[in-house]
Amino acid sequence: MKYDFVSFGDVTTDCFIKLKDARVHCNINHEDCELCVKFGQKIPFESATIVRAVGNGTNAAVAAARIGLISAAATEMGDDENGRECLKTLQNFGVHTELIGIHAGQPTNYHYVLMYEAERTILIKHEKYERTIPQFEEPPTWFYLTSLADGTEDFQHWIAKYAKDNSVKLCFQPGTFQIKMGKDALADVYAATEIFFCNKEEAQMILGTPKEHDIKNLLNGIRALGPRLAVITDGRNGSSIMTNEGAWSMPMYPDPAPPVSRTGAGDASASTTVAYLFLGLPPHEALMRGLVNAASVVQKIGAQTGLLTKEEIEAWYEKRPPEFKATAI
């Protein structure tokens, strides 16, 4: 089988806990915000919702499958009940699971998502697995590399080398540990990357330029590391993309209703963009479809429930307001 899209990233079960009694404290620039609850007391919450088979990589695989690509998840999980439920969930979404490593006697990742208003704070713990090197009958068209735990450096070097040696296009959306590793440790990954995604704060961290706020300069800095295409998101200020042909910025797709949870919006935007690049759209038009899917995802709890099919994305796009457009920068 030839896969259109193979994602690499840790899979987890998320337990969404909707807080009732909490506060948010930010600095004067509304940055470095902290979620605060009373210390040493019982804290009431509104609800707890369990969502299976999420994580940056599997979210991307589900998004690609919903759009119609032959999509597979290359990840690791335990042989516990959580793992079995995650496997079943991915299969129900149409994601190929034959590249998943199942580890006897080990637990599957389980995270807690603290929801307050439309934002979330995630308590994470990545289990340590021996990574399974996928065996492909034919090289896939796209690799999608995202959040992996520390200690996976050799595996990520393998991904970069396989992509380079087999003309596989690589999307890189780094997670927390990959950013902390630093750009030099993953220089070969950046060099092999076709399209790169991060937010503004992450770009500043990667480049070591915390005072740089010009998006165009940050895009140039990321592309200098190797990626042919670079995308930087900036919250409610929208997203920007740079290619050899130029750079464009575009706003968020307007929320059809107040967001329920922003978990998974970035995954939906990035993976949908890659799916539409696979389908042949120009990069800035592909990104606009990604932003449409992100707007749908935030209307639901969980990163996958609100993912749209290709037909649904196009229907939303046709109804876009005049201000939702790409502007050259």
N, C-alpha and C positions, 0 to 999 in steps of 0.2 A: 504494500500500500504506500502511496505517496501522500504525505500529509501536506495540507496547505499551511498549517499553523501549529507549532508546538510550543507550549509554554513551559518555562522552568520557574518554579517558585514554590515556597512552602504552603501546604494546605492546612487548614484548621477548621474547627468548629467555633463559631462566635456565639457567645451568650450576650445579647443586648439587654442591658439593665437601664431602664429609663428612670433617671433620678427625679425626685420630687422636691427635695429640700437641698439646694446647693447655690453657690454664688460663683461668679467669674471675676477675677481681678486682672486688669491689664495695665501696662504702663501708659504714659501720656499719648503715645503713638498707636495705642490699641494693638501692641505687639507683646510678645512674651507673656501671653495670658496664662493664668493658672486657674484650675478648677478647685474650688474649696468646699469642703463639707465639715461639719462639726466633728471635732476630735474626741475619741473615747466615748461616743454615744451611739445609740441605735439610730440608723438613718433610714427613714421611710423611702420606698421606691414605688413607682407606679406599675411597672410591668417588667417581666423578663422573657425574652424571646430567643429561642435557640435556632441558629441558622447553620446548616451543614455545608461542608465542602467549599468554604470561602478561603480567601487569601489572594494576594495580588495575581499570582500565576493562574490559579484556577478560575478566578473572576474573568481574566482575559480569555481563557479557553472557552468558557461558557458564552461570553459575548461573541466570539468568532463563530462558534457553532450556531448561535441564534441567527447570525447574519447569513449563514449558509456555507461556511468554509468547512473543510474536513479538518477538524480540530482535535488535538490530543494534549493531555496534561502529563508532563514528565515530572513527577514529584514522589515524595516518600510519605508513608503513613504506617501506623501500627496495625496489629491484627485485632484490636479491641472493637467494642461496639461502635465507638465514635468513628473509627476507620471504616468499618463495614457500611455505616450509614452515609459517610462521605462518598465512598465508592458508588453506592447505589444512586446517590443524588447526581453525581456527574454523569453517570450512564443515562439517567432519565432526561438530562439536558442535551443528550446527543454527543457528549464528549467521549472520545476514545480513551480508554483507561489501561490499555495493554502496556504502556510505558511506565506505569506506577509501580514502585517498589513497596512490597508489603513486608514488614519486619516483625517477626514472631517475638512475643513477649515485651514489646515496646508500646507505649501509649501514643496516640495521635495527638497532634497539637490542639490545645483548647485555650481560647483567649476570651477575655471579658471586655465588653465594650460599654463604657459608661456614657450614656446619652444624656445631654442636657441641652434643651432647646433643639436647634438643628445641628449642633456640633457633637463630636464624640472624642473621648479619650480612651485609648485601647491599652489594656494590660496584656503584655505579650510574654510568651515563654516558648522558645523554639527547642523542640526535642532534637537530640543528636542522632542522626542516622548515618549509616554507611551509604554513600550515594550510589545509585544504580546508573551505569553508563548506558544510555539507550542504544539499541541496535536498529538501524534503519535499512529497509530494503532499497529505498531510494532517498536521496537527500530531500528534506522538506523544503518548501519555498521560503517560509519565514520561521525564525526562532524568536521567541519573546522571553527575554530574561528579566526577572524582577526579584523581589525580596527573597533572599536566602540567608540562612543563619551564618554566623561566623564559623570559621573552620572549613568553609567550602571553596577556598581559593583555587585549589587544584581542579575542582569540578568546573569552575567558571573559566579557567584557562582552557580546559578541554572544549567547552562550548565555543569560545572565541576561535580556537584553532579549527574546529570542525566547520564552523561557518565560513571561515576564510578559505579553507582548502576545498570546500564543496560548493562555493558560490551560493550559500544560504544567506538571505538577508536577515540581519539581526536588529531587533528592537531592544533597547536597553532602558529600563525604568528602574533605577536603583532603589533599594530599600535602605533602612536605617543602618544595618551592619555594612552594606556595600559602600555607603557614603563615608562611614567612619574609617573604612580601610584606606581611603585616600585614592586619588586619581592615579598615582604612580603604581600602586600595587595592582591595579586593574587596567594598566595602560593598554594591554593587548585587547581587552574587551572594548574600551573606548575606540581603539583604532579599527576594530572590526564592525563597528556599529553603523547601520544604515540610518536609523532614526532614534533619537534620544528624547526622553521625557523626564522632567522634574519640575518642581515649583521654584519660585524666586528665591526663597530662603535656602533651599537645597543647592541651587546654583551658586549662591554666595559661599556656602560651605565648601562645595567641591572645588571652586576656583580660589578659595582663600581670600575673597574680597568682600568682607562683610559690609563695607560702606558703599559698595557699588549698587546703585539702584536703577541705572539705565538698562532697560531690558535688551536693547540692541547690543550693548557692550557685553552683557552676560551671554547672549546668544552667540556672539562672535567667540567668546572665551570657551564655551562648550564645544563649538565646532572645531576650534583649534586643537582640541584633544583627539579628534578623529571622526566623529559622527558627520555623515553627509547632510543630514537633516537634524535640526534641534528645535524642540518645543519647550517653552517655559510657561507655566501657568502662574497667575498672580491673583488668586482668589476672585473677588468680585470685580477686579479690573480686567478679567478675561484671560485669554491665552495668546501667545505669539509664536510664530514659526519662522525659521530661517532656512533657506535653501541656496543653491548656487545662483538661482535666478532672482533672489531678493528676499525680503522679510515682510510678513503680514501680521497684523494684530486683529483680534476679533473679540467681541464681548461674550459673556456667558449667554446661553440661550435662556430667554426669560422663563422663570419658574411659572408653570401653569397654576400652581397653588403653593402655599407656604411649604418649604421643604420639611420632610419628616426626619431624614437622616442623610448626611452627606457622605457616609461611608460608601466607598466603591465608586464615587464619581470620577476620580482620577483614573482608576482602572478602566472604566467604561470609555472614557474619552480616548485614552491611549490605544487600547485594543481595537476599538472601532475605527480609529484613524488607520491603523495597520491593515485592518480588514478591507477598508476602502482603497488603500494603496494597492493591495492585492487585486482588487477589482478594477484598477486602472485609473482612478481619479487623481487629479493633481493634488499635491500635498496640502495646500491650504483649503481646498474643497473637502478633502478627506477629513481634515481636522474639524471642519464645521459639522460634519455628520457625527464625529465623536462628541462634540459639545451637545448635540441634540440628545444622544443616548445618555449622557451624564445628567441632563435635565430630567429625564425620565426616571433614572435610578434614584435620585434623591427624593422622589415621591413615595418610596417604599422603605420598609425596614429591611436591611440586608443589601449586599452588594449585587445580587443577581436577580432578585424578584422583579425589578423594574426594567431589565434589559429588553430592548426591542428587536424585532426582526428587521430585515432590510426593508420590507414593504412598509412597516410602521415608521421606521426612521425617515424614509422618503416622504411619507404622508405628513409627518411633523415638519420636515424641511420645507415642503411646499407651502405650509401655512405660516412660515417664519415671518416675523415683523420686519419692516424695512430697515430698522437699525441693526438687525442681526446680519452683518456682512463683514467680509474681510477687507481691511484697509492697509495699503502699502505703507511701510514705515521706513 
